[in-house]
Amino acid sequence: MRKITAFVPVDLMERAQSLSGEGVTETLRRALERYAVSEWSRQMLDLQGRVDFSDFDLDALREDREFDAVGNVV
């Protein structure tokens, strides 16, 4: 963990806390996690069409995994 000091507009923090139903720390943690996920998603979309998956053997990749009746990894 890292303790930080941040200057955040009061109305923005109040709206975010109202939406999350959490305190300051958990609200900021959620916001940072969502930012990280959205950035990762953007980077993955930038790769769209640039990766050739035809060289992968999906059956071989799945050999070490077990799946339930609906296809979820067990």
C-alpha positions in Angstrom: 0.0 0.0 0.0 1.0 3.6 -0.5 -0.4 6.6 1.3 -1.0 9.6 -0.9 -2.2 13.2 -0.6 -4.5 14.3 -3.5 -6.3 17.5 -4.2 -9.7 16.5 -5.6 -12.7 18.8 -6.3 -15.2 18.4 -3.4 -18.2 18.0 -5.7 -16.4 15.3 -7.8 -15.4 13.3 -4.8 -18.9 13.6 -3.3 -20.6 12.4 -6.5 -18.2 9.5 -6.8 -18.7 8.5 -3.2 -22.4 8.8 -3.7 -22.3 6.4 -6.7 -19.9 3.9 -5.0 -21.6 4.0 -1.6 -18.1 3.7 -0.2 -15.6 5.9 1.6 -12.8 8.0 0.1 -10.2 5.3 0.0 -12.4 2.6 -1.6 -13.9 5.1 -4.1 -10.4 6.2 -5.2 -9.2 2.6 -5.4 -12.2 1.6 -7.6 -11.6 4.6 -9.8 -7.9 3.7 -10.3 -8.8 0.1 -11.0 -11.3 1.1 -13.6 -8.9 3.5 -15.2 -6.3 0.7 -15.4 -8.8 -1.7 -17.0 -10.0 0.9 -19.5 -6.4 1.7 -20.5 -5.6 -2.1 -20.9 -8.8 -2.5 -23.0 -7.8 0.4 -25.2 -4.3 -1.1 -25.8 -5.9 -4.5 -26.7 -8.2 -2.7 -29.2 -5.2 -1.1 -30.7 -3.9 -4.6 -31.5 -7.1 -5.6 -33.3 -6.1 -7.3 -36.5 -2.4 -7.2 -35.8 -2.1 -10.6 -34.1 -2.2 -13.8 -36.2 -3.8 -16.6 -34.2 -3.7 -19.1 -37.0 -0.5 -20.5 -35.6 -2.1 -21.4 -32.2 -3.5 -24.9 -31.6 -6.4 -24.2 -29.3 -6.8 -27.9 -28.4 -3.2 -28.1 -27.3 -3.6 -24.9 -25.2 -6.6 -26.4 -23.5 -5.0 -29.8 -22.7 -3.9 -28.8 -19.2 -7.3 -27.4 -18.2 -10.6 -28.9 -17.1 -13.9 -27.3 -18.1 -17.4 -27.5 -16.6 -20.6 -28.3 -18.6 -20.9 -24.7 -19.8 -17.2 -24.2 -20.8 -15.8 -22.4 -17.8 -12.4 -23.3 -16.6 -12.6 -25.4 -13.4 
